[in-house]
C-alpha cells in the first residue's frame, strides 16, 4: 500500500495541472500545517525552517531537546512508522501523518501535502 502512495499523488498532481486553465497557476493541495521536529542548535533544522517559510508552507516547529512531551510524541510516531530508535537524522517532518525523517527534501514534503 505504501508503494502506491507516490503514484496516487502523481496522478492527483497531474490532474490538477492538466485541469487548470491555460496560463493560470495550479491549485495547491493544502492540508494541516506541517510539523517540524527540530533541535535548537541544528543547522539543518534552521535550513528546513527557512525553506518551508520561503515556499509558503504553513508549519509548527517543536524543539524536542527542550520539550520532553514533544520528544515522546515524535518517538512514538517514528516507532509506529517502523523507524528504529536512533536510526534517523534531524529535522523530522510530519506531513498529514506521514513521518519523513533525515531532513527530507522539500519535494518530498510537497508530495505528501
MMTF fields as JSON, N, C-alpha, C and O atoms, coordinates in Angstrom:
{
  "mmtfVersion": "1.0.0",
  "mmtfProducer": "UNKNOWN",
  "numBonds": 451,
  "numAtoms": 452,
  "numGroups": 113,
  "numChains": 1,
  "numModels": 1,
  "chainsPerModel": [1],
  "groupsPerChain": [113],
  "chainIdList": ["A"],
  "bondAtomList": [4, 2, 8, 6, 12, 10, 16, 14, 20, 18, 24, 22, 28, 26, 32, 30, 36, 34, 40, 38, 44, 42, 48, 46, 52, 50, 56, 54, 60, 58, 64, 62, 68, 66, 72, 70, 76, 74, 80, 78, 84, 82, 88, 86, 92, 90, 96, 94, 100, 98, 104, 102, 108, 106, 112, 110, 116, 114, 120, 118, 124, 122, 128, 126, 132, 130, 136, 134, 140, 138, 144, 142, 148, 146, 152, 150, 156, 154, 160, 158, 164, 162, 168, 166, 172, 170, 176, 174, 180, 178, 184, 182, 188, 186, 192, 190, 196, 194, 200, 198, 204, 202, 208, 206, 212, 210, 216, 214, 220, 218, 224, 222, 228, 226, 232, 230, 236, 234, 240, 238, 244, 242, 248, 246, 252, 250, 256, 254, 260, 258, 264, 262, 268, 266, 272, 270, 276, 274, 280, 278, 284, 282, 288, 286, 292, 290, 296, 294, 300, 298, 304, 302, 308, 306, 312, 310, 316, 314, 320, 318, 324, 322, 328, 326, 332, 330, 336, 334, 340, 338, 344, 342, 348, 346, 352, 350, 356, 354, 360, 358, 364, 362, 368, 366, 372, 370, 376, 374, 380, 378, 384, 382, 388, 386, 392, 390, 396, 394, 400, 398, 404, 402, 408, 406, 412, 410, 416, 414, 420, 418, 424, 422, 428, 426, 432, 430, 436, 434, 440, 438, 444, 442, 448, 446],
  "bondOrderList": [1, 1, 1, 1, 1, 1, 1, 1, 1, 1, 1, 1, 1, 1, 1, 1, 1, 1, 1, 1, 1, 1, 1, 1, 1, 1, 1, 1, 1, 1, 1, 1, 1, 1, 1, 1, 1, 1, 1, 1, 1, 1, 1, 1, 1, 1, 1, 1, 1, 1, 1, 1, 1, 1, 1, 1, 1, 1, 1, 1, 1, 1, 1, 1, 1, 1, 1, 1, 1, 1, 1, 1, 1, 1, 1, 1, 1, 1, 1, 1, 1, 1, 1, 1, 1, 1, 1, 1, 1, 1, 1, 1, 1, 1, 1, 1, 1, 1, 1, 1, 1, 1, 1, 1, 1, 1, 1, 1, 1, 1, 1, 1],
  "groupList": [{"groupName": "UNK", "atomNameList": ["N", "CA", "C", "O"], "elementList": ["N", "C", "C", "O"], "formalChargeList": [0, 0, 0, 0], "bondAtomList": [1, 0, 2, 1, 3, 2], "bondOrderList": [1, 1, 2], "singleLetterCode": "X", "chemCompType": "L-PEPTIDE LINKING"}],
  "groupTypeList": [0, 0, 0, 0, 0, 0, 0, 0, 0, 0, 0, 0, 0, 0, 0, 0, 0, 0, 0, 0, 0, 0, 0, 0, 0, 0, 0, 0, 0, 0, 0, 0, 0, 0, 0, 0, 0, 0, 0, 0, 0, 0, 0, 0, 0, 0, 0, 0, 0, 0, 0, 0, 0, 0, 0, 0, 0, 0, 0, 0, 0, 0, 0, 0, 0, 0, 0, 0, 0, 0, 0, 0, 0, 0, 0, 0, 0, 0, 0, 0, 0, 0, 0, 0, 0, 0, 0, 0, 0, 0, 0, 0, 0, 0, 0, 0, 0, 0, 0, 0, 0, 0, 0, 0, 0, 0, 0, 0, 0, 0, 0, 0, 0],
  "groupIdList": [1, 2, 3, 4, 5, 6, 7, 8, 9, 10, 11, 12, 13, 14, 15, 16, 17, 18, 19, 20, 21, 22, 23, 24, 25, 26, 27, 28, 29, 30, 31, 32, 33, 34, 35, 36, 37, 38, 39, 40, 41, 42, 43, 44, 45, 46, 47, 48, 49, 50, 51, 52, 53, 54, 55, 56, 57, 58, 59, 60, 61, 62, 63, 64, 65, 66, 67, 68, 69, 70, 71, 72, 73, 74, 75, 76, 77, 78, 79, 80, 81, 82, 83, 84, 85, 86, 87, 88, 89, 90, 91, 92, 93, 94, 95, 96, 97, 98, 99, 100, 101, 102, 103, 104, 105, 106, 107, 108, 109, 110, 111, 112, 113],
  "secStructList": [7, 2, 2, 2, 2, 2, 2, 2, 2, 2, 2, 2, 2, 2, 2, 2, 2, 2, 2, 1, 7, 6, 6, 1, 7, 7, 7, 7, 7, 7, 7, 1, 7, 3, 3, 3, 3, 3, 7, 6, 6, 7, 2, 2, 2, 2, 2, 2, 2, 2, 2, 2, 2, 2, 2, 6, 7, 7, 3, 3, 3, 3, 3, 6, 6, 6, 7, 2, 2, 2, 2, 2, 2, 2, 2, 2, 2, 2, 2, 2, 6, 6, 7, 7, 6, 6, 7, 7, 7, 1, 7, 3, 3, 3, 3, 6, 6, 3, 3, 3, 7, 1, 1, 7, 7, 2, 2, 2, 2, 2, 2, 6, 7],
  "xCoordList": [0.827, 0.0, 0.863, 0.574, 1.947, 2.806, 3.45, 3.679, 3.744, 4.393, 3.432, 3.878, 2.136, 1.16, 0.93, 0.413, 1.313, 1.071, 1.732, 1.067, 3.018, 3.602, 2.888, 2.726, 2.461, 1.748, 0.41, -0.002, -0.267, -1.547, -1.357, -2.124, -0.324, -0.076, 0.334, -0.026, 1.081, 1.453, 0.197, 0.078, -0.74, -1.992, -2.805, -3.369, -2.862, -3.621, -2.983, -3.677, -1.658, -0.976, -1.117, -1.303, -1.031, -1.207, -2.61, -2.778, -3.612, -4.982, -5.114, -5.718, -4.529, -4.629, -3.93, -4.441, -2.776, -2.046, -2.779, -2.867, -3.299, -3.948, -5.342, -5.832, -5.98, -7.335, -7.344, -8.403, -6.184, -6.117, -6.221, -5.661, -6.919, -6.965, -5.559, -4.698, -5.334, -4.026, -3.642, -4.443, -2.39, -1.899, -2.193, -1.707, -2.968, -3.239, -2.371, -1.937, -2.133, -1.332, -2.169, -3.378, -1.547, -2.295, -2.764, -2.136, -3.852, -4.397, -3.557, -3.438, -2.966, -2.132, -2.972, -4.111, -2.406, -3.043, -2.639, -1.452, -3.619, -3.327, -3.967, -5.145, -3.182, -3.683, -3.392, -3.301, -3.249, -2.894, -1.48, -0.702, -1.153, 0.222, 1.222, 0.939, 2.361, 3.445, 4.003, 4.079, 4.392, 5.034, 6.524, 6.93, 7.32, 8.769, 9.342, 9.276, 9.909, 10.573, 12.041, 12.725, 12.527, 13.861, 14.656, 14.138, 15.942, 16.838, 17.267, 17.433, 17.447, 17.722, 19.024, 19.106, 20.03, 21.332, 21.599, 22.756, 20.572, 20.71, 20.663, 19.624, 21.783, 21.774, 20.838, 20.257, 20.694, 19.791, 18.345, 17.53, 18.029, 16.678, 16.379, 15.284, 17.348, 17.163, 17.003, 16.2, 17.775, 17.649, 16.274, 15.678, 15.762, 14.446, 13.366, 12.41, 13.502, 12.544, 12.513, 11.437, 13.675, 13.752, 13.155, 12.478, 13.4, 12.858, 11.336, 10.665, 10.791, 9.328, 8.721, 7.697, 9.339, 8.85, 8.904, 7.946, 10.031, 10.194, 9.179, 8.735, 8.81, 7.847, 6.4, 5.469, 6.21, 4.857, 4.091, 2.861, 4.807, 4.171, 3.969, 4.938, 2.709, 2.47, 3.02, 2.866, 3.659, 4.221, 4.264, 4.22, 4.351, 4.624, 5.931, 6.196, 6.733, 8.044, 8.109, 7.756, 8.564, 8.757, 10.226, 10.807, 10.82, 12.207, 12.249, 12.011, 12.551, 12.442, 13.541, 13.428, 14.592, 15.617, 15.215, 15.912, 14.105, 13.609, 12.228, 11.747, 11.589, 10.209, 10.087, 9.952, 10.138, 10.104, 8.814, 8.832, 7.711, 6.437, 6.486, 6.023, 7.041, 7.159, 8.181, 8.03, 9.221, 10.194, 9.501, 9.72, 8.676, 7.933, 6.964, 6.852, 6.266, 5.33, 6.057, 5.59, 7.203, 7.979, 8.475, 8.388, 8.989, 9.491, 8.382, 8.598, 7.203, 6.065, 5.663, 5.379, 5.637, 5.299, 6.33, 5.971, 7.603, 8.664, 8.521, 8.631, 8.278, 8.122, 6.946, 7.062, 5.814, 4.626, 4.881, 4.299, 5.755, 6.064, 7.135, 7.47, 7.676, 8.639, 10.099, 10.977, 10.374, 11.757, 12.276, 11.564, 13.519, 14.111, 14.622, 14.925, 14.709, 15.179, 16.607, 17.486, 16.83, 18.157, 18.593, 19.722, 17.734, 18.104, 17.64, 17.186, 17.742, 17.243, 18.008, 18.641, 17.945, 18.578, 17.53, 16.349, 17.97, 17.079, 17.216, 18.268, 16.197, 14.893, 14.035, 14.316, 12.989, 11.985, 10.707, 10.34, 10.033, 8.854, 7.647, 7.73, 6.538, 5.258, 4.362, 4.001, 4.011, 3.155, 1.864, 1.845, 0.802, -0.502, -0.414, -1.062, 0.394, 0.512, 1.603, 1.863, 2.249, 3.369, 4.653, 4.918, 5.45, 6.68, 7.836, 8.077, 8.547, 9.684, 10.922, 11.127, 11.756, 12.956, 14.119, 13.987, 15.239, 16.504, 16.501, 17.019, 15.928, 15.941, 15.444, 16.21, 14.171, 13.65, 13.689, 13.535, 13.894, 13.869, 12.479, 11.475, 12.437, 11.178, 10.21, 9.001, 10.731, 9.883, 9.114, 7.952, 9.765, 9.084, 7.975, 6.896, 8.234, 7.229, 6.025, 4.879, 6.283, 5.192, 4.388, 3.179, 5.044, 4.362, 3.274, 2.243, 3.501, 2.546, 1.565, 0.726, 1.638, 0.699, -0.624, -1.517],
  "yCoordList": [-1.202, 0.0, 1.255, 2.215, 1.243, 2.407, 2.741, 3.912, 1.713, 1.971, 2.601, 3.163, 2.52, 3.124, 4.607, 5.328, 5.066, 6.466, 7.449, 8.386, 7.278, 8.242, 8.256, 9.317, 7.085, 7.038, 7.744, 8.417, 7.594, 8.274, 9.782, 10.493, 10.277, 11.714, 12.246, 13.364, 11.455, 11.876, 12.046, 13.011, 11.113, 11.208, 12.43, 13.113, 12.699, 13.863, 15.151, 16.048, 15.243, 16.448, 16.627, 17.748, 15.522, 15.614, 16.111, 16.946, 15.612, 16.056, 17.555, 18.284, 18.009, 19.425, 20.3, 21.354, 19.864, 20.636, 20.677, 21.725, 19.532, 19.455, 20.074, 20.503, 20.121, 20.668, 22.183, 22.807, 22.776, 24.231, 24.917, 24.427, 26.033, 26.783, 27.203, 27.436, 27.299, 27.677, 29.049, 29.983, 29.148, 30.424, 30.662, 31.642, 29.803, 30.007, 29.054, 28.01, 29.427, 28.585, 27.412, 27.555, 26.24, 25.102, 25.373, 26.135, 24.755, 24.896, 24.045, 22.84, 24.639, 23.84, 22.896, 23.204, 21.751, 20.798, 21.213, 21.239, 21.536, 22.066, 21.177, 20.832, 20.803, 20.022, 20.76, 21.987, 19.992, 20.572, 21.143, 20.779, 22.025, 22.536, 21.387, 20.398, 21.533, 20.577, 20.712, 21.814, 19.585, 19.609, 19.381, 18.388, 20.299, 20.229, 19.955, 20.806, 18.748, 18.406, 18.772, 18.241, 19.685, 20.257, 20.148, 19.792, 20.468, 20.666, 22.129, 22.712, 22.719, 24.154, 24.543, 25.638, 23.703, 24.039, 23.276, 22.997, 22.938, 22.127, 23.029, 23.621, 23.137, 23.981, 23.446, 24.229, 22.136, 21.564, 21.904, 22.107, 21.967, 22.337, 23.788, 24.102, 24.659, 26.07, 26.225, 27.034, 25.443, 25.489, 25.02, 25.612, 23.954, 23.444, 24.443, 24.632, 25.085, 26.11, 27.244, 27.699, 27.694, 28.773, 28.336, 29.124, 27.09, 26.579, 26.498, 26.833, 26.056, 25.985, 27.385, 27.593, 28.333, 29.717, 30.277, 30.896, 30.059, 30.58, 29.974, 30.639, 28.713, 28.036, 28.359, 27.949, 29.089, 29.438, 28.274, 28.258, 27.302, 26.122, 26.39, 26.613, 26.37, 26.596, 25.429, 24.267, 25.75, 24.704, 25.163, 26.356, 24.179, 24.43, 23.716, 22.631, 24.33, 23.757, 23.444, 24.274, 22.236, 21.82, 21.477, 20.738, 22.009, 21.734, 20.584, 20.776, 19.403, 18.2, 18.105, 17.308, 18.896, 18.9, 19.789, 19.822, 20.507, 21.359, 20.946, 21.477, 20.016, 19.644, 18.118, 17.487, 17.545, 16.083, 15.48, 14.381, 16.184, 15.666, 15.551, 14.559, 16.552, 16.508, 15.459, 14.858, 15.234, 14.185, 12.819, 11.991, 12.578, 11.308, 11.178, 10.111, 12.271, 12.276, 11.892, 11.031, 12.534, 12.25, 10.797, 10.114, 10.329, 8.954, 7.944, 6.939, 8.2, 7.295, 7.263, 6.194, 8.41, 8.458, 7.703, 6.969, 7.879, 7.163, 5.654, 4.895, 5.23, 3.808, 3.22, 2.15, 3.921, 3.433, 3.367, 2.535, 4.25, 4.258, 3.226, 3.064, 2.524, 1.459, 1.869, 1.097, 3.059, 3.504, 3.086, 3.189, 2.614, 2.191, 3.401, 4.442, 3.244, 4.33, 4.695, 3.834, 5.974, 6.46, 6.236, 6.573, 5.683, 5.409, 6.478, 6.157, 7.743, 8.831, 10.109, 10.226, 11.061, 12.361, 13.452, 13.227, 14.623, 15.76, 16.746, 16.792, 17.527, 17.51, 16.347, 15.711, 16.107, 15.111, 15.877, 16.785, 15.51, 16.247, 15.314, 14.18, 15.802, 15.087, 15.857, 17.006, 15.213, 15.839, 15.025, 13.929, 15.565, 14.887, 13.45, 12.561, 13.22, 11.886, 11.025, 9.935, 11.469, 10.73, 11.284, 12.484, 10.394, 10.795, 10.723, 9.685, 11.836, 11.938, 12.317, 13.495, 11.326, 11.637, 12.044, 12.078, 12.345, 12.568, 13.801, 13.75, 14.897, 16.146, 15.949, 16.099, 15.617, 15.304, 16.51, 17.649, 16.257, 17.366, 17.992, 17.336, 19.252, 19.98, 19.278, 19.29, 18.666, 17.946, 16.812, 16.573, 16.1, 15.023, 15.58, 14.994, 16.701, 17.331, 17.748, 17.513, 18.346, 18.775, 17.596, 17.709, 16.471, 15.298, 14.798, 14.293, 14.937, 14.427, 15.491, 15.193, 16.722, 17.772, 17.647, 18.456],
  "zCoordList": [0.0, 0.0, 0.0, -0.715, 0.823, 0.928, -0.415, -0.718, -1.227, -2.511, -3.518, -4.518, -3.276, -4.176, -3.897, -4.75, -2.7, -2.341, -3.303, -3.745, -3.65, -4.586, -5.937, -6.541, -6.414, -7.688, -7.606, -8.552, -6.486, -6.292, -6.326, -6.975, -5.619, -5.587, -6.953, -7.32, -7.7, -9.053, -9.894, -10.649, -9.767, -10.515, -10.124, -10.979, -8.831, -8.353, -8.854, -9.333, -8.743, -9.203, -10.706, -11.181, -11.47, -12.921, -13.247, -14.136, -12.544, -12.763, -12.502, -13.289, -11.364, -11.029, -12.063, -12.442, -12.512, -13.509, -14.847, -15.487, -15.257, -16.561, -16.564, -17.61, -15.396, -15.357, -15.126, -15.194, -14.854, -14.678, -16.032, -17.013, -16.104, -17.358, -17.775, -16.927, -19.059, -19.582, -19.035, -19.037, -18.563, -18.055, -16.587, -16.022, -15.954, -14.537, -13.717, -14.205, -12.484, -11.596, -11.129, -10.947, -10.927, -10.411, -8.989, -8.253, -8.614, -7.269, -6.331, -6.548, -5.286, -4.391, -3.552, -3.2, -3.237, -2.338, -0.932, -0.607, -0.098, 1.23, 2.273, 2.172, 3.282, 4.397, 5.69, 5.719, 6.754, 8.042, 7.976, 7.095, 8.894, 8.902, 9.076, 9.753, 8.468, 8.604, 10.022, 10.564, 10.615, 11.928, 11.708, 11.105, 12.196, 12.075, 13.465, 14.352, 13.645, 14.902, 14.738, 13.863, 15.586, 15.449, 16.733, 17.792, 16.601, 17.736, 17.717, 16.646, 18.883, 18.943, 18.257, 17.702, 18.273, 17.684, 16.39, 16.075, 15.643, 14.424, 13.184, 12.892, 12.454, 11.26, 10.164, 9.412, 10.074, 9.07, 9.398, 8.498, 10.688, 11.118, 10.745, 10.278, 10.951, 10.588, 9.073, 8.608, 8.308, 6.848, 6.4, 5.5, 7.024, 6.642, 7.022, 6.27, 8.173, 8.588, 7.559, 7.171, 7.123, 6.135, 4.796, 4.136, 4.392, 3.123, 3.172, 2.196, 4.298, 4.433, 4.381, 3.73, 5.056, 5.023, 3.611, 3.147, 2.921, 1.561, 0.598, -0.338, 0.825, -0.04, 0.343, -0.35, 1.442, 1.876, 2.472, 2.445, 3.009, 3.607, 5.096, 5.823, 5.558, 6.988, 7.808, 7.433, 8.921, 9.764, 11.208, 11.507, 12.098, 13.507, 13.811, 13.293, 14.646, 14.967, 16.453, 17.291, 16.768, 18.147, 18.343, 17.548, 19.392, 19.711, 20.718, 21.911, 20.22, 21.041, 22.095, 23.026, 21.969, 23.009, 24.184, 25.198, 24.059, 25.141, 25.631, 26.632, 24.95, 25.264, 25.275, 24.227, 26.461, 26.601, 26.044, 25.489, 26.188, 25.666, 24.146, 23.583, 23.484, 22.018, 21.579, 20.515, 22.388, 22.083, 22.126, 21.242, 23.135, 23.215, 22.037, 21.433, 21.715, 20.585, 19.295, 18.55, 19.033, 17.833, 17.832, 16.812, 18.965, 19.061, 18.812, 18.135, 19.351, 19.127, 17.657, 17.116, 17.013, 15.586, 14.757, 13.836, 15.079, 14.366, 14.546, 13.584, 15.767, 16.059, 15.288, 14.689, 15.305, 14.584, 13.076, 12.381, 12.574, 11.139, 10.783, 9.61, 11.792, 11.52, 11.611, 11.227, 12.108, 12.262, 13.629, 14.628, 13.671, 14.934, 15.696, 15.114, 16.993, 17.849, 17.482, 17.436, 17.22, 16.904, 15.466, 15.108, 14.644, 13.263, 12.296, 11.198, 12.679, 11.841, 12.154, 13.204, 11.236, 11.414, 11.529, 11.269, 11.918, 12.123, 10.973, 10.336, 10.691, 11.334, 10.836, 9.82, 11.597, 11.238, 10.956, 11.702, 9.879, 9.437, 9.422, 8.951, 9.939, 9.891, 8.93, 9.183, 7.833, 6.831, 6.751, 6.19, 7.311, 7.293, 7.78, 7.228, 8.822, 9.404, 8.801, 9.309, 7.743, 7.152, 7.751, 7.678, 8.347, 9.008, 8.02, 7.402, 7.878, 6.963, 7.778, 8.07, 8.153, 8.923, 8.02, 6.797, 8.629, 7.921, 7.02, 5.904, 7.488, 6.735, 5.302, 4.35, 5.151, 3.812, 2.875, 3.316, 1.582, 0.626, 0.556, 0.832, 0.19, 0.08, -0.868, -0.639, -1.931, -2.897, -2.23, -2.56, -1.279, -0.568, 0.322, 0.409, 0.977, 1.831, 0.975, 1.357, -0.146, -1.039, -1.553, -1.754, -1.768, -2.303, -1.346, -1.789, -0.055, 0.943, 1.425, 2.275, 0.911, 1.334, 0.682, 0.937]
}
